[in-house]
Amino acid sequence: MNNIFDTMQQTQWAADCRAAHRMRKEGGHFAAAIAEAYFAADSRNKDRLLSTFRDIFDRFATPEEI
């Protein structure tokens, strides 16, 4: 069961990372700034950014990642 949870976490992490890359390239200034903060953050602060700005990350995720 732990392996399934780890795989799910890794898949979500990869999706969030891809969304942040798109935020930098295709988003406005605010989305790009959040993406820069995401890449600079430690894991605790990444979690805070993701929980606060989940709607923005989801907007830049591909449909199959949501």
N, CA, C and O atoms as a Tinker XYZ file with bonds, in Angstrom:
   264  protein
     1  N      0.817000   -1.196000    0.000000    73     2
     2  CA     0.000000    0.000000    0.000000    64     1     3
     3  C      0.862000    1.262000    0.000000    63     2     4     5
     4  O      0.512000    2.256000   -0.636000    81     3
     5  N      1.956000    1.222000    0.692000    73     3     6
     6  CA     2.849000    2.368000    0.753000    64     5     7
     7  C      3.418000    2.702000   -0.625000    63     6     8     9
     8  O      3.593000    3.875000   -0.956000    81     7
     9  N      3.708000    1.677000   -1.429000    73     7    10
    10  CA     4.241000    1.915000   -2.763000    64     9    11
    11  C      3.232000    2.635000   -3.649000    63    10    12    13
    12  O      3.613000    3.489000   -4.449000    81    11
    13  N      1.962000    2.303000   -3.519000    73    11    14
    14  CA     0.922000    2.967000   -4.302000    64    13    15
    15  C      0.849000    4.437000   -3.917000    63    14    16    17
    16  O      0.771000    5.305000   -4.787000    81    15
    17  N      0.874000    4.723000   -2.619000    73    15    18
    18  CA     0.835000    6.111000   -2.153000    64    17    19
    19  C      2.060000    6.875000   -2.649000    63    18    20    21
    20  O      1.929000    8.015000   -3.095000    81    19
    21  N      3.239000    6.278000   -2.581000    73    19    22
    22  CA     4.460000    6.927000   -3.061000    64    21    23
    23  C      4.371000    7.227000   -4.552000    63    22    24    25
    24  O      4.769000    8.302000   -4.999000    81    23
    25  N      3.851000    6.279000   -5.314000    73    23    26
    26  CA     3.708000    6.471000   -6.757000    64    25    27
    27  C      2.728000    7.596000   -7.055000    63    26    28    29
    28  O      2.965000    8.414000   -7.944000    81    27
    29  N      1.630000    7.636000   -6.312000    73    27    30
    30  CA     0.650000    8.707000   -6.501000    64    29    31
    31  C      1.262000   10.063000   -6.169000    63    30    32    33
    32  O      1.034000   11.038000   -6.885000    81    31
    33  N      2.032000   10.128000   -5.096000    73    31    34
    34  CA     2.684000   11.379000   -4.703000    64    33    35
    35  C      3.674000   11.826000   -5.761000    63    34    36    37
    36  O      3.725000   13.008000   -6.100000    81    35
    37  N      4.459000   10.901000   -6.288000    73    35    38
    38  CA     5.444000   11.232000   -7.318000    64    37    39
    39  C      4.765000   11.705000   -8.597000    63    38    40    41
    40  O      5.247000   12.626000   -9.258000    81    39
    41  N      3.645000   11.073000   -8.944000    73    39    42
    42  CA     2.899000   11.474000  -10.134000    64    41    43
    43  C      2.352000   12.882000   -9.968000    63    42    44    45
    44  O      2.423000   13.685000  -10.898000    81    43
    45  N      1.806000   13.195000   -8.796000    73    43    46
    46  CA     1.282000   14.539000   -8.538000    64    45    47
    47  C      2.409000   15.558000   -8.518000    63    46    48    49
    48  O      2.254000   16.664000   -9.035000    81    47
    49  N      3.543000   15.198000   -7.925000    73    47    50
    50  CA     4.689000   16.109000   -7.907000    64    49    51
    51  C      5.132000   16.434000   -9.328000    63    50    52    53
    52  O      5.403000   17.592000   -9.645000    81    51
    53  N      5.207000   15.425000  -10.177000    73    51    54
    54  CA     5.631000   15.647000  -11.563000    64    53    55
    55  C      4.623000   16.533000  -12.300000    63    54    56    57
    56  O      5.017000   17.409000  -13.070000    81    55
    57  N      3.330000   16.310000  -12.069000    73    55    58
    58  CA     2.296000   17.121000  -12.706000    64    57    59
    59  C      2.386000   18.576000  -12.238000    63    58    60    61
    60  O      2.255000   19.494000  -13.048000    81    59
    61  N      2.606000   18.792000  -10.949000    73    59    62
    62  CA     2.736000   20.148000  -10.412000    64    61    63
    63  C      3.970000   20.835000  -10.980000    63    62    64    65
    64  O      3.943000   22.029000  -11.280000    81    63
    65  N      5.036000   20.088000  -11.126000    73    63    66
    66  CA     6.277000   20.641000  -11.682000    64    65    67
    67  C      6.072000   21.060000  -13.142000    63    66    68    69
    68  O      6.519000   22.133000  -13.548000    81    67
    69  N      5.396000   20.213000  -13.934000    73    67    70
    70  CA     5.107000   20.564000  -15.331000    64    69    71
    71  C      4.196000   21.785000  -15.401000    63    70    72    73
    72  O      4.386000   22.658000  -16.249000    81    71
    73  N      3.211000   21.847000  -14.515000    73    71    74
    74  CA     2.318000   23.012000  -14.492000    64    73    75
    75  C      3.108000   24.277000  -14.160000    63    74    76    77
    76  O      2.878000   25.324000  -14.766000    81    75
    77  N      4.025000   24.193000  -13.218000    73    75    78
    78  CA     4.830000   25.368000  -12.847000    64    77    79
    79  C      5.695000   25.832000  -14.025000    63    78    80    81
    80  O      5.871000   27.033000  -14.230000    81    79
    81  N      6.226000   24.897000  -14.787000    73    79    82
    82  CA     6.997000   25.280000  -15.980000    64    81    83
    83  C      6.106000   26.022000  -16.973000    63    82    84    85
    84  O      6.525000   27.024000  -17.553000    81    83
    85  N      4.875000   25.534000  -17.174000    73    83    86
    86  CA     3.949000   26.224000  -18.072000    64    85    87
    87  C      3.540000   27.585000  -17.503000    63    86    88    89
    88  O      3.351000   28.543000  -18.253000    81    87
    89  N      3.406000   27.667000  -16.182000    73    87    90
    90  CA     3.063000   28.942000  -15.553000    64    89    91
    91  C      4.127000   29.988000  -15.866000    63    90    92    93
    92  O      3.810000   31.146000  -16.139000    81    91
    93  N      5.402000   29.570000  -15.824000    73    91    94
    94  CA     6.491000   30.508000  -16.127000    64    93    95
    95  C      6.448000   30.981000  -17.571000    63    94    96    97
    96  O      6.698000   32.153000  -17.854000    81    95
    97  N      6.132000   30.069000  -18.483000    73    95    98
    98  CA     6.172000   30.396000  -19.909000    64    97    99
    99  C      4.895000   31.047000  -20.416000    63    98   100   101
   100  O      4.950000   31.976000  -21.221000    81    99
   101  N      3.744000   30.565000  -19.951000    73    99   102
   102  CA     2.472000   30.961000  -20.546000    64   101   103
   103  C      1.604000   31.827000  -19.633000    63   102   104   105
   104  O      0.628000   32.421000  -20.091000    81   103
   105  N      1.945000   31.901000  -18.374000    73   103   106
   106  CA     1.116000   32.638000  -17.427000    64   105   107
   107  C      1.439000   34.112000  -17.400000    63   106   108   109
   108  O      2.405000   34.578000  -18.004000    81   107
   109  N      0.611000   34.822000  -16.690000    73   107   110
   110  CA     0.873000   36.239000  -16.474000    64   109   111
   111  C      1.954000   36.412000  -15.415000    63   110   112   113
   112  O      2.567000   35.440000  -14.973000    81   111
   113  N      2.175000   37.636000  -15.022000    73   111   114
   114  CA     3.234000   37.931000  -14.053000    64   113   115
   115  C      3.001000   37.232000  -12.712000    63   114   116   117
   116  O      3.942000   36.730000  -12.097000    81   115
   117  N      1.754000   37.203000  -12.267000    73   115   118
   118  CA     1.455000   36.594000  -10.974000    64   117   119
   119  C      1.715000   35.092000  -11.006000    63   118   120   121
   120  O      2.370000   34.554000  -10.114000    81   119
   121  N      1.201000   34.411000  -12.036000    73   119   122
   122  CA     1.411000   32.965000  -12.154000    64   121   123
   123  C      2.898000   32.648000  -12.290000    63   122   124   125
   124  O      3.382000   31.674000  -11.713000    81   123
   125  N      3.618000   33.460000  -13.044000    73   123   126
   126  CA     5.049000   33.242000  -13.213000    64   125   127
   127  C      5.795000   33.434000  -11.886000    63   126   128   129
   128  O      6.742000   32.704000  -11.592000    81   127
   129  N      5.370000   34.410000  -11.094000    73   127   130
   130  CA     6.005000   34.643000   -9.795000    64   129   131
   131  C      5.740000   33.476000   -8.840000    63   130   132   133
   132  O      6.622000   33.085000   -8.075000    81   131
   133  N      4.539000   32.927000   -8.884000    73   131   134
   134  CA     4.229000   31.765000   -8.052000    64   133   135
   135  C      5.096000   30.585000   -8.480000    63   134   136   137
   136  O      5.610000   29.852000   -7.634000    81   135
   137  N      5.260000   30.400000   -9.786000    73   135   138
   138  CA     6.102000   29.318000  -10.288000    64   137   139
   139  C      7.545000   29.495000   -9.828000    63   138   140   141
   140  O      8.185000   28.525000   -9.420000    81   139
   141  N      8.061000   30.706000   -9.887000    73   139   142
   142  CA     9.434000   30.959000   -9.429000    64   141   143
   143  C      9.564000   30.648000   -7.941000    63   142   144   145
   144  O     10.552000   30.059000   -7.503000    81   143
   145  N      8.559000   31.050000   -7.174000    73   143   146
   146  CA     8.575000   30.751000   -5.737000    64   145   147
   147  C      8.527000   29.245000   -5.510000    63   146   148   149
   148  O      9.206000   28.727000   -4.624000    81   147
   149  N      7.725000   28.540000   -6.310000    73   147   150
   150  CA     7.622000   27.081000   -6.201000    64   149   151
   151  C      8.990000   26.428000   -6.418000    63   150   152   153
   152  O      9.382000   25.544000   -5.657000    81   151
   153  N      9.714000   26.860000   -7.452000    73   151   154
   154  CA    11.016000   26.258000   -7.741000    64   153   155
   155  C     12.071000   26.620000   -6.702000    63   154   156   157
   156  O     13.042000   25.884000   -6.525000    81   155
   157  N     11.892000   27.744000   -6.016000    73   155   158
   158  CA    12.854000   28.154000   -4.998000    64   157   159
   159  C     12.533000   27.575000   -3.615000    63   158   160   161
   160  O     13.385000   27.583000   -2.726000    81   159
   161  N     11.316000   27.079000   -3.437000    73   159   162
   162  CA    10.833000   26.669000   -2.115000    64   161   163
   163  C     11.353000   25.298000   -1.680000    63   162   164   165
   164  O     11.664000   24.436000   -2.502000    81   163
   165  N     11.433000   25.131000   -0.367000    73   163   166
   166  CA    11.676000   23.800000    0.186000    64   165   167
   167  C     10.351000   23.042000    0.169000    63   166   168   169
   168  O      9.322000   23.611000   -0.196000    81   167
   169  N     10.360000   21.778000    0.553000    73   167   170
   170  CA     9.157000   20.954000    0.421000    64   169   171
   171  C      7.986000   21.496000    1.249000    63   170   172   173
   172  O      6.839000   21.431000    0.807000    81   171
   173  N      8.257000   22.019000    2.421000    73   171   174
   174  CA     7.183000   22.567000    3.254000    64   173   175
   175  C      6.518000   23.769000    2.593000    63   174   176   177
   176  O      5.292000   23.881000    2.572000    81   175
   177  N      7.334000   24.659000    2.056000    73   175   178
   178  CA     6.783000   25.844000    1.406000    64   177   179
   179  C      6.156000   25.518000    0.053000    63   178   180   181
   180  O      5.215000   26.190000   -0.367000    81   179
   181  N      6.668000   24.489000   -0.636000    73   179   182
   182  CA     6.008000   24.021000   -1.863000    64   181   183
   183  C      4.586000   23.587000   -1.533000    63   182   184   185
   184  O      3.644000   23.936000   -2.244000    81   183
   185  N      4.436000   22.830000   -0.460000    73   183   186
   186  CA     3.105000   22.383000   -0.042000    64   185   187
   187  C      2.191000   23.563000    0.263000    63   186   188   189
   188  O      1.007000   23.538000   -0.072000    81   187
   189  N      2.736000   24.590000    0.895000    73   187   190
   190  CA     1.938000   25.780000    1.210000    64   189   191
   191  C      1.496000   26.493000   -0.064000    63   190   192   193
   192  O      0.346000   26.917000   -0.178000    81   191
   193  N      2.420000   26.623000   -1.026000    73   191   194
   194  CA     2.068000   27.252000   -2.300000    64   193   195
   195  C      1.005000   26.450000   -3.034000    63   194   196   197
   196  O      0.052000   27.011000   -3.575000    81   195
   197  N      1.177000   25.135000   -3.050000    73   195   198
   198  CA     0.222000   24.273000   -3.754000    64   197   199
   199  C     -1.156000   24.326000   -3.116000    63   198   200   201
   200  O     -2.160000   24.351000   -3.827000    81   199
   201  N     -1.225000   24.342000   -1.801000    73   199   202
   202  CA    -2.540000   24.376000   -1.159000    64   201   203
   203  C     -3.203000   25.740000   -1.329000    63   202   204   205
   204  O     -4.424000   25.821000   -1.461000    81   203
   205  N     -2.425000   26.793000   -1.326000    73   203   206
   206  CA    -2.984000   28.137000   -1.459000    64   205   207
   207  C     -3.376000   28.460000   -2.899000    63   206   208   209
   208  O     -4.399000   29.099000   -3.144000    81   207
   209  N     -2.560000   28.018000   -3.842000    73   207   210
   210  CA    -2.773000   28.378000   -5.244000    64   209   211
   211  C     -3.086000   27.166000   -6.122000    63   210   212   213
   212  O     -2.724000   27.137000   -7.298000    81   211
   213  N     -3.767000   26.160000   -5.542000    73   211   214
   214  CA    -4.092000   24.938000   -6.293000    64   213   215
   215  C     -4.835000   25.253000   -7.581000    63   214   216   217
   216  O     -4.582000   24.619000   -8.606000    81   215
   217  N     -5.758000   26.229000   -7.550000    73   215   218
   218  CA    -6.533000   26.563000   -8.748000    64   217   219
   219  C     -5.648000   27.039000   -9.891000    63   218   220   221
   220  O     -5.932000   26.750000  -11.053000    81   219
   221  N     -4.592000   27.756000   -9.579000    73   219   222
   222  CA    -3.692000   28.244000  -10.627000    64   221   223
   223  C     -2.870000   27.084000  -11.188000    63   222   224   225
   224  O     -2.708000   26.971000  -12.403000    81   223
   225  N     -2.349000   26.225000  -10.310000    73   223   226
   226  CA    -1.596000   25.064000  -10.795000    64   225   227
   227  C     -2.496000   24.188000  -11.669000    63   226   228   229
   228  O     -2.057000   23.694000  -12.708000    81   227
   229  N     -3.742000   23.994000  -11.257000    73   227   230
   230  CA    -4.664000   23.174000  -12.032000    64   229   231
   231  C     -4.979000   23.801000  -13.389000    63   230   232   233
   232  O     -5.161000   23.086000  -14.375000    81   231
   233  N     -5.045000   25.115000  -13.443000    73   231   234
   234  CA    -5.331000   25.797000  -14.705000    64   233   235
   235  C     -4.232000   25.534000  -15.741000    63   234   236   237
   236  O     -4.504000   25.500000  -16.941000    81   235
   237  N     -2.997000   25.350000  -15.278000    73   235   238
   238  CA    -1.880000   25.138000  -16.192000    64   237   239
   239  C     -1.517000   23.665000  -16.350000    63   238   240   241
   240  O     -0.578000   23.332000  -17.072000    81   239
   241  N     -2.246000   22.794000  -15.687000    73   239   242
   242  CA    -2.045000   21.348000  -15.847000    64   241   243
   243  C     -2.749000   20.905000  -17.123000    63   242   244   245
   244  O     -3.725000   21.523000  -17.547000    81   243
   245  N     -2.256000   19.846000  -17.726000    73   243   246
   246  CA    -2.949000   19.290000  -18.881000    64   245   247
   247  C     -4.206000   18.586000  -18.392000    63   246   248   249
   248  O     -4.249000   18.162000  -17.237000    81   247
   249  N     -5.224000   18.447000  -19.224000    73   247   250
   250  CA    -6.500000   17.849000  -18.772000    64   249   251
   251  C     -6.349000   16.479000  -18.129000    63   250   252   253
   252  O     -7.069000   16.182000  -17.176000    81   251
   253  N     -5.459000   15.648000  -18.599000    73   251   254
   254  CA    -5.306000   14.330000  -18.013000    64   253   255
   255  C     -4.609000   14.356000  -16.647000    63   254   256   257
   256  O     -4.608000   13.348000  -15.941000    81   255
   257  N     -4.022000   15.482000  -16.271000    73   255   258
   258  CA    -3.332000   15.605000  -14.987000    64   257   259
   259  C     -4.243000   16.097000  -13.869000    63   258   260   261
   260  O     -3.883000   16.001000  -12.695000    81   259
   261  N     -5.398000   16.614000  -14.208000    73   259   262
   262  CA    -6.293000   17.185000  -13.189000    64   261   263
   263  C     -7.090000   16.107000  -12.518000    63   262   264
   264  O     -7.896000   16.396000  -11.634000    81   263
